[in-house]
Amino acid sequence: METVLAMLTGLLVAAGAYLMLSGNLVRYILGLALLSNAANLVIFGAGRLTKANPPLIPEGMKEPLEGAANALPQALILTAIVIGFGLFCFALALAYRAYYALGTARMDSMRIAEPREDS
């Protein structure tokens, strides 16, 4: 299962990089979202994919049972999903504002917003 997850992560990274290299702002933002999801899958794979016991400590014991799942990668992924969604929404709002102000979503055409270089 880890091999399938690694291949899926590689596919998401490749698709995200391809979208980010295009000259369109919306495609760039979608590529950024794909890269953040690929990073989440890497963290998920680092936590091992096993059928383990929940990480609960039974009453009267001081440590979890043998073969308990690691809860840290799950918590990190949950936090990363929330932060990634917030970043995605903020980037979409910035892209909308840039399109409204400049009239284009092509990044090469947005260079009119930069100051001119005096030679």
HELIX and SHEET records of a PDB file:
HELIX    1   1 GLU A    2  LEU A   21  1                                  20    
HELIX    2   2 LEU A   25  ALA A   46  1                                  22    
HELIX    3   3 ALA A   71  LEU A  102  1                                  32    
HELIX    4   4 SER A  109  ALA A  113  5                                   5    
END                                                                             
